Amino acid sequence: MKAIWLIFKKEILEQFRDRKTIFNALLLPVLMWVGIAFATDRFAGDSSNFSQSDTSLDYKVAVTSAWSKTDQDQFTKMSGIKTYIAKDPAKEVKEGKSNVYIDLDKNTKQMKLYVSDKEPNPVLITQIENYVYKLNQSKLSPKESKNQFKLITSKTQGKENTFLKIYQGFAMFNIIIAMTPLIAGSAIATDAIAGERERGTIRSILSLPFSATTIWSGKWLAVCFYSALSVIISFSIYSGIQPLLKNPTLNISWLKALPIHFHIGLVILLLLYIGMCAALLLFVSTFAKSYKEAQGYYTPVLLVPGGITFYIGFGMQGQETLSHTFFFIPFSNIQSVVYEGAAQSLTFSHLLLAIGSSFVFIVLMIWISASLFKQPKRMLAN
């Protein structure tokens, strides 16, 4: 254990002296996430402006039986919104078939607009308000002034967008957690073995009176340390700038709903995930013959978590629970746990499966990599 600590301490101090490596491991991920945060915020704002300038011909709202065919045709002509008479319009909104429903009382000259309390559509509401304004403008003569309508807006129970709720709690949280250890760890792992091999200093490392497993494990812990530090810094800064954004993209409110033993399990799983990333990166560095070759191998490795995020986020759209298989597969397991957590359907058995599969992967990677590392002919070959 003391030998592992000595190797770990050596790697930490060596990497800390290298400003370029520290920049790539700690500062580069932070700059990347901050840039993504402001870029997505601006994109969301532009998308919102575009949608508000769009027509409402695609909208179809429920109306009560008080609406005649003439009323419906006039409404569609003046507002661009199609209507349909619903037997139970409140149920239509509750089931998500219509975002609003409109009642009409010709005796009191009131048009009652009932808006979904979950996700009201501001564009649709504005179009309806404009319709009432235009309708009353056409009745400004003294003879018709008493026939002007008054719009009364109320809220009714609507359907929550389950996919949006899960995706907002899953996507950016998962991408940061999944990719930061790989981005930060790649700089440290490349230099730890492939870099030593290229500089020729690997010979002195192998001559130490320690086993190959001990040396490799010490280097692995160093990669884990810098990766964990990068995750903490990146996530803290990304969370901190959310109040500055008009369209926040990070929702971790689902974490508060989990019991304390789930929190402990998630922390353990995150540490194991960082260990998995470090083990994989260091395995690539052990296998590669040069620094440049190791960097070339990292490119597809970095694409893996992003691909898994989009597959689970969009491929499992609408599902609140995932198959057990997702929790057995390394790198997919932690993302599946976060997905079910955001959907508030996470079970402790799935969390334990993810922890177990991560631990097995780390042990397997250490064994395979140490086996390669202890072959002098391979490690000393040019």
N, C-alpha and C positions, 0 to 999 in steps of 0.2 A: 504493500500500500504506500509506503514511504517512497519507493522508487517511482510509482505512478505520479505521486505529488511532485517529485523533483522534475520529471519530464513535463508535467503540466505547467509548473512555475516557469521553466525554461521557455516554453512556447509562448506563454502569456507575455513575458518580458521582451522576447524577440519581436513579436508582432506589434507590441506597443511602441517599440522604437521606430517601426516602419510606418511613416505617416500616410503613405499611399494605401497601404493595406487597411489601416484604421479608417481612412476616409471611405474606402469601398465597403468595409464591413459595418460601420456605424452611421456615417453621415449620408452616404448615397441612398440607402433605403428610405431614410427620413425625407430627403429632398424629393425623392420619387413619389412618396405617398402624399406629401403636401401639394406637389404639382398636380397629381391626379385629383385630389380633393377639390381644388379650385377650378380645374378644368371641367370636371363633372358638374360642379355647381353652376358654372356658366352655361354648359350645354343644357342642363335641366331648365335654366331660365329661358334660353332661346327656344327650347321645345315648347315651353309653356306659352310663350308669345305667339309661336306659330299656330298652336292649337286654338288660341283665342281668336285668331284671324280667320280660322277655317269656317266654313258654312255649317249649318246644323241640319242639313238634309238627311244625314245618316241617323239622326236621333228619332226615336219613336216613343212617345210618351202615352201613358194610360190616362184616360179621362172617364168621368162618370157618365151614367146614362142620361144625365141632364143635358148633355151636348147633343144637338141635332146634327144632321148631316151638313146643313148649311153652316152651322157654327164651326164644324171641323174643317170644312173646305176653306172658310174665311181665315181661320187660324193658320192653316198650312200655307196659304197664299201670302199672308202678311209676315209670318215668322220664319217660314222655311222648315218648320218642324212637323213631322207627320204624327198623327194621333190614332188611337184605337180605343174603342169602348171596352172597358174591362168590367166583368161582373163584380169582382172584388179588387179595386185598384190598389188598396193598401197592401194586399197580399202580393201584387205584382212588384211593388217596390221592395217589400220584405224579401222576396225571392230573387231580386236583382234583375228582373225582366225590364224594369223601367226605373230610371233614376228619380223621377218625380211622378206625381199624379195631380190632375187638376179637376176641381169641382166647380160647377157653375150655378149660381143662384140668381136667376133673372129678376126675381121679385125684389130682392134687396140690392141688386146690382153689385154683387160681389163675386170675384173670381178668387177661389181659394187654392193656393199653391202649396202642396205638401211635398217637402224636400226630404231625401234620405238623410238620416242622421249619421251615417257611416262615412260616405264619400260623396258629398254634394258636388254637382258639376256646375262650376261658376259660369261657364260659357252658356250652358242650357238655361240657367236661371236668368242671365242677362237678356237672352233672346226673348224669353217670355215676358220679362219686364218691358222690353222695347215694344212687344206686340200690344200690351195694354196701353202704353203711351200713344202708339200710332192709332189705336182704336178710339181712344178718347179725343185725340186731335181731330179726328174726322167728325166728332160730335160737339163742335164748339159753338154751333149756332144756338140761339136762345131756345129754339123749339126742341133741340135734342140734348141740351146741357144736363137735363135730369137723367138722361140715359147713360151717362158715363159710369164706367166700371171702376171699382176699387179693388186693388190686388192685396190680398191678405196671405202672408207667407207663414207656414208652420212646419214643424219637423215631424217626420214619421219614421218608424223603424225600418232601417234598410239592411242590405246584405253587405257584410264585410268582405273585402277582397282578400281572401286567404292567401293567394299566391303573393300579392304585394306585401302583405304582412310578414310572411316567411322570408321573402327575398330581401326585404330591407333589413331584417335581423340577421341574415345569413351571408349575403354576398360580400360586402366590403370587409366585414369582420373576418370572414373566412379567408379572403384573398390576402389580407395583411398577415394573419396568423400562419397561413400555408406557405406564402412565398418569401417572407422576410428571413426565416432561418436559412433558406437555400441561397438567397441573394447575399446575405451577410457571411454565411459560412463558406461559400465558394472561394472567397478571397483568402480566407485563413487556411482552408483545407488544401488549396492548390499549392500554397507556399510551404505548408507543413511537411509534405513528402515529395511531390513532384518538383517543387522549388529546390529542396535540399538535394535531390538527386541531380538536378541540372547544375547546381553550383559545386557538386562534388563533396558536400559536407555530410552526405548520408553515410559515408564510410565511417566517419568518427562516431556517428550515432549508433551504428550497428556494432561498433567495437565496445560499447558500454557493457558492463557486467549485468545487463538486464535481459529478460526474455523479450522476444519479439512482441508478444501479447501485451507485456507491460509498457513497452515504448509506444506501441500503437494506441493503447488505451489512454496514455497520458496526452498524446496529441489529440485524440478524440474528445477528451474532456475540455481541452483548450478551445476547440472548434465549438463545442456546446456552450461554453462560457460566453464567447463573443456573439454567438447566434442568439442566446437568451437575452443578452444585454441589448442587442439591436431590436429584438421584438418588444421589449419593455419600452425603449425610447420611442420607437416608431408608433406603437399603439397609443402611448400617452400623448404624443404630440398630435396625432391624427384625431384622437378624441377631444383634445383641448381646442382644436380649431373649428369644431363643429358649430359652436354658437356663432361663429363669424360668417357662416354660410347661410345663404337664403334657402337652399334646398339641402339640408343635412342628409348624408348618405349612410350614417352609422347609427343603428338602433340596437342597443344592448339591454333594453328594458326587460327582455325575456330572462336575463340572468338573475334578476331580482326575484323572479317567481320560483326559482329552483331551491330546493332544500339545501342545507349546509353540506350534507354528505355528497351531493352532486357537485357542489363547488370544489370540494376537496378532490373528487374524482377528475374534474375538468383540469385542475392545476396539474395533477399527476400525469394526465394524458398529454397536456401541452408540453411538459418537460420531456416526456417520452417521445413526442413528435419531434422536438428539437434534437433529441438524441438520434432519432431515425435519420433526419436530414443530415446531421453531422457524420453519421456512420456511412451513409450512401456517398456523400461528397468525398470523404476520406478514402473510401474504397476506390472511387474513380481516380483520385490522386495517386493511390498505390498502384493501380493498374497502368496508368499513363506513363509513358517513357520520358515526357518532358512537360514543362509548365504550359506551353502552348497547346499540346495535345490534350491535357487535362481541361483547359478552358473550352476546347472544342467539344468535349464530351458533356460539359455542363449545360450547354444550350438546350438540348432536348430534355434534360433533367428538369430545368427551370419551367418548361412548358407543361409538365405533368400536373402540378397542383391547379394551375389555371384552367386546364382542360377538365379536370374533375369538378371544379367549382361550377363551371358553366353546364356540365352534363347533369349534375345533381340539381342545380338551381332551375334549369329550364326543362331538362329531360324528365324530372320527377314532378313537374308542375301540377299543383293541385293535390298531391299526396302528402299526408301529414306524417306517415310512418314509412320507413324504408325496410327493404329485405335484410335479413341477417347477414347476407353475403357482403354487403357494403362495409360492415363493421369488422370483417375478417381481413379485408384487403388493406395493406399498409398505404398510408397517405390518403386513402379514401375514408378510412375509419374516423379520423378526427373531423373531417368535413361533414360526414354523415351525422356525427354526434351534434355538431353545431346546427345542422339543418333541423334535426328533430327537436333540439332545444328551442330554436326560433319558432317552431310549430307547436311548442309546448306539449310534445308527445314523447319526449325522451324517457326511456326506461333505464333502470339501473343495470339491467342485464346487458343491454346494448353498450352502455358505458364500460362495463367490465370486459366485454368482448373486445372493444377497441383498445383498452389498456393491455390486455393479454396479447393480442396480435402485434402490437407495437413493441412490447418487450421481447417477443420471440424474434422479430425482425432484427432488432438491435443485436441480440446475442448471435444470430446467424451471420450478420455483417461483420461483427468483430472476429468471429472464428474464421471466416473466409479471408478477410483482409489480413489478419495476422499470419495466416498460412502463406499468403503471397509475400508478406513483408519479411518473413524469416528465410526467404530463399536468396542467399547472397548473390548467386549468379544472375538472378533476375534484377535485383535492386542495384547492383553495381555495373550492369551492362550499359553501354553507351547507346 
